[in-house]
Amino acid sequence: MRSIAKIATHGEITVRNPKAVLFDNNPGRNAQTVGIAREIGTDLELIHEPSVGVVGNKGDSQCYLGVQYKVEAVQECLRAHIGQGKGQMRVRLVQPEYTVATSDGMRNGTREMRYSLIGREVTHDALCEHLSASGLEGTIAVVACDKPPVGTLAAILEHDRPAIIMSDGPIRPGVDSVTKEPIDIISGFQVAGSHDEEQKKRIACEACPGYGSCGGMFTYNTMQTFIGVVGLQPLHMVSPPSEDPRRTETYPIELVGYLRTMMEANLTPRRIVSRDSIRNAMIVSMAVGGSTNVVLHAPEITRAAGFRNFWDDIMSPEEFNHLSRHVVPVLIDARPFGKYSMVDIDEKGGVQVIVKELLDAGLLNGNTLTCTGETLAEQIARLDPPMPDGEVIYTVQNPYKQTGGLRVLGGNLSPEFSAVLKLAGVEGGLDDNVFVGKARVFDCEADLLDKLENRPDVFQNQDMVIVRYEGPSGAPGMPEMLDSTSRITTLCREKGIIVALMTDARFSGGSVGLVIGHVGPEAALGGPIAYIEDGDDVVVDLNSNEINCPPLKNDSILSARKIAWDKVVEDNGGTHPAIGDADTRLLNRMRRSAVSAVFGAGMHPDRELWVPDARAPEMTGFVPSNKYREGSAKAF
């Protein structure tokens, strides 16, 4: 087996990759290569050609049930197009490879939720091993849930050979047999605190009637939309449900054709994922009221693409907030803040309708490349999506909400400017864009859930719940808090009160309410959130985009609390006793290597962000604007 550093032509496929792995005539290495080719039914003479393969995400939930048969459909299509005949691809086909992940839905609110974000890292590592050791020259990935797709994309970007992604697809919503209303997994979490046991059982049985990933505009669909807009997934493949026959009948043929085009043109992921394509994807994420997790995943995608820092190289916090406040509206009425699912969006024309609206209004750069071989504008022109229907998908001129769905926050509680609020999901509590609450502090989510379950009466109007030591290193693993936020939302609706929540952990894309995550530095590393005490005022000000604790502005108070905290850490052998157990090698790796949320909360040696083959961002000069808002264009 040898690596080739020179350009070699094999039929219509030109290999320019010094990482490519070709098999020589060593009989030991050839024995299994021949055996595999024989077993999967490909031409034995092609074992010395560049290789292509299919990868997929698997796990223990309904999110992943449809992945394998789609992978197999793509594999069969590839096999049919590989050979030495006219018009065939002269490549070696490898057997499919699958990654594993845990179920967010079944683990939310439990100790095992610590593994959720780590699943992104595990997927990344597994695919790096497969792509590099196999030297794949072309890859098609079928992805499900939300963390594994990001890990898949990061691995593909680091490998940087022609690759394309297809969403496995969202699940269809269930129907409540009593109310006849659409329901989904979030509906189940929202009734978790109910005393109506019959209702809880009914929702559990009826909320997920099929297979596919979460159907609302939660993290999965946010990230699939992001991957489509960033250019590595055909836009029309994002929104159809998992069970849609197109995903096994027509899409595999299209995917093979696109991959062939990419291989022939040496169109690699890093040529596609540029500064402007990432900016496009983030703007669309705002426009769909997307998950706060996109602010965690975008820095990781940015790093894998070779850029050092999303907030320096792609979009500053100041520009992010300007776009969200003054330029980008929310264009869809979708769960969790609205009514409809991704299936409904698909029936109204798909995410390409949204992208076209934003393109036409001046918010996106249409000149970015995509995996179809076209620019974003060319792909949209070919798809020719319909106009927004005005019920599920709205126009930029008359949007569902005037401002974008996300906001990042600084202040003395978030000096890293890492904190994020899903503004699209806020249900009240902001008076002139300001919330002032009294801190109610919990040193772990389990304690908060115990109070919500057994003593919900203790929560009062204008409480600011603080949940800490649940960050990337502290938990470890930075779990999402869908169970907690859902119970708080239900409590607020029932009692007519406002209870906010702030944490160094993160949220599900299904979370709503005045909830702020990713506060950094995290408590386990001595961030200011560690020094808050019960009864402290906490001020959320969206006019200045800050979260502050006024007592901590007093130097003597801050110093005294820090000294006390340091003493507790020292007496406990160098770690705070409130941090979670790292009782597996994987959790220990996360504890010792996790970088801040502002950099994506991934695992890197000695907490030093590793950027492969770093490159400078290309400045095209494109400035997003909204033609319906005078003066919205602003260069940063």
Secondary structure, DSSP 4 states (H G I P E B T S, - for coil): -EE--S-EEETTEEE--TT-EE--S-HHHHHHHHHHHHHHT--GGGTTSPEEEEEEEEESSGGGTTHHHHHHHHHHHHHHHBSSSTT-B--EE---EEEEE--HHHHTTSGGGGHHHHHHHHHHHHHHHHHHHHT-SEEEEEE-SSHHHHHHHHHHHHH-SSEEEEE--BPPPEE-TTT--EE-HHHHHHTTT-S-HHHHHHHHHHS--S-SB--SSSHHHHHHHHHHHHTSS-GGGSSS-TT-THHHHTHHHHHHHHHHHHHHHT--HHHHS-HHHHHHHHHHHHHTT--TTHHHHHHHHHHHTT-S-IIIII--HHHHHHIIIIIPPB-B-BTTTSSB-HHHHHHTT-HHHHHHHHHHTT-S-TT-B-TTSSBHHHHHHHH-PPPP-SSSB--SSS-SBSS-SEEEEBSTT-TTS-EEEEGGG--S--BTTEEEEEEEEESSHHHHHHHHHH-GGG--TTEEEEE-S-STTTTTS--B-HHHHHHHHHHHHHHT--EEEEESSB--TT--SSEEE--SS-GGGT-GGGG--TT-EEEEETTTTEEE-GGGGSHHHHHHHHHHHHHHHHHTTSS-TTSPP--SHHHHHHHHHBPPGGGTS-B-GGGPPP-TT--PPP--------TTSTT-----
